[in-house]
Amino acid sequence: MNEHEIYNSEITEELTNLYYKILSIIGENPEREGLKKTPERVGKLLQFLTQGYKINPEEIIKKAMFKEDYKEMVIIKDIEIYSLCEHHLVPFFGKAHVAYIPNEYITGLSKIVRVVDAFAHRLQVQERLTRQIKDCIQNTLRPLGVAVVIEAQHLCMMMRGVQKQNSVTTTSDFSGVFLKEPTRSEFLRLISHKLH
């Protein structure tokens, strides 16, 4: 077990029992060798994938706010995201691009990534995830503006329903100076170019 993975034993036991029953309902034998530990593994996995409910993303930023006289764009590109679609409980995954323009305060770059993870590790829809990241940074750092773009693939569209394996969903949300065309265009240009 990863040292950062902590499970509630009561929740694990309850989920294990439920997944054991689910395996039986779909016609599987939860006692066969390959499935014996599956209900417990899935119970722990679900706790891991929804650990964001136990995290206050605003506190992540508040613990690492530093005064700095810097008023240019700060961009963290290509942040990997993995989340569970709340409609079918299957994953969607992709990349988030986050920018803000400081107004007296900056935060540690890893804190932005942790905010993205905290919101992604909940049952989600991509649109809400995009907005929550933007609102959290805007409400805590009080920057001149925040921009968030998420590009993701949804297994609910790839494995079932329309079964479109190559479709990518893009969502965006902006505040402050990013609502103005020149600033928004600069951000979109910078996240679409490879600078490294």
N, C-alpha and C positions, 0 to 999 in steps of 0.2 A: 504494500500500500504506500502511495506517495505520502511524504510527511505532511503535505498541505491538505490532504484529504482526511477530513474528520467526519465520521458518520454517527448519527444518533441511533443507538442500538434498538430502541423501541420502534422507531420509524423503519429501520432496516427489517426488523422482524415482521412488521405489519405489511410492508411492501412485498417481502419474500412470500408471505402467505397468499397475497393477492395475485402475484405473478405465477405462482404455482397453480392456482385455480385457473388463471387465464390460459396457461399451457394446456391444461386438461380440457377446457371448453373448446379450444380450436382443434382438438383431436390428437394432441401430442401426449406422450408419456413422460411426465416430469421426473419419473424415477429412472429413466434410461441414463446410461453413463454420461453421454454428452450434455444432458440437460440437468443433471442433479444439482449443480451449483448455479445454474442460470438464474433462477428466481432471485437469489441473494445478490448475484452480480448486477442484475438489472436494477434491483432495489437501491444498491449503492450508486450505480450510474445515475439514476434519476435524481438522487440527492446531490450528486456532483454537478449535474447539468442545471440544477435550479438553485445553486448555492447563492446566487445573486440576491435572493429575497432576504438573506441574512446580512447583507452588506449595505451600508449607507454611502452611496457614491459621493455625496456632497462632503462627507467627513474625510474621504480620501484626499480631496483637493485641499480642504481646510487645514489638514495636517502638514501641508507642504506649500504654503503660500509665501512668496518672498517679494519684498519691495524691489522694483527694478525700473529704471527710467528707460524703457524700451517700448516703442509704439509701432513696431513693424509686425508683419505677419509671422506667426509661428505655426508651422504645419507638421503634423505627424501623419505620414502617408502609409498606406498598405498595412493597416492594423488588421490582423486576421481575426475574423469573428466566426463563432460557432454558436448557434442558438437553436431552440426548439420552437417550431411553429405551433402556436396554441390551437390551431384548427384541427391538426391531424397528429400532433406530437411526433413529427418527424423533423429532422434537422434542416436548417438552411444555413449556408456558410458563404463566406466571401471576404471582402475587405472594406474597412472603414477608413475614410480620410477626414481628418479633423483639423481645423485651423481656428486660431483666435488672434485678435490684435489686443495686446495688453493695454490696460489703463491703470497704471501704478503697480499692479501685481502680476507676477508670473507664477507658474507652478512647475513642479518636477515633471519632465516629459513622461516618465513611466506612470505618473498619476493619471494622465489622460488615457493611457492604455488600460489602466485598471478600472477607470470609469466605464469605458466601453465594455470590458469584460463583465463588470458587475451587472450592467443592464442586459447584456446578451445572455447571461446565465439565469434567465427567467423564461417562463413561457411568453412568447413574443409574437408580434407582427413587425415586419421590417419598418413600416411607417412609424409606429410608436417608438421603436428602438432609436430611430434617427432623431426624433423630436426629444426624447428623454436625454440623450447625450448632449444635445445642444442646450436644452434648458438647464441641465445640471451645471455645465461650465459657465453659462451666462449668469445664473443665479448666485454662484459662489465666487468666481473671480471678478465679476462685474467688468468684463473687458469691453472694448469699443465695439466688438462684434464677434460672433461665432459662426462657423460654417461646418456642416457635416454632410458628407456624401457617403452612402453605402451602396456597394455593388454586391449582389448575392445571388446564389443559385438555390432553388428551393426543391428539396426532394419530393415534396407533395406534388409538384408539377412534373418532375422528372420520372418518378416511379409509378405514378397512378394518374388518374384523370386524363389530362391532355397529353401526357408523356412526351414533353418537349425537352430533350436532354441538353440542348445548347442555349436555352433561354437564360438571360441574366436580367434581374430586376434592379433598377437604380432608383434610389430615393435621395432627396436632399432637403435640407432645412437651413435657414439663414437667419441671423439677427443683426441688429445694429448696422455697422458700415457695410456688411456683406449684402445688405439689401440694395446697395447702390451698384449699378452695373459695372463700373471700372474695377472695383474691389472684388466683386464676385467673379468677374471674367479672369482677373489675375489668378485667383485661387484655382479656378477650374483649369486654367492653362498649366499651372504649376503641378497639379496632381495628375495631369494627363501626359506630362513629359518625364522621361527618365533623365534625372540629373546626376545619377551616380553610376 
